[in-house]
């Protein structure tokens, strides 16, 4: 079987760091992380 490399480089993600993100995008990321943590805590305490 032939081996295919699945490396997909996104030029924007590599060249631009976290500091170049817009304020809204940072807030969206923070809300997503908090929602994820809340879900993990709910699962952990419901067991």
Secondary structure as UniProt FT lines:
FT   HELIX           11..15
FT   HELIX           18..20
FT   HELIX           23..46
//
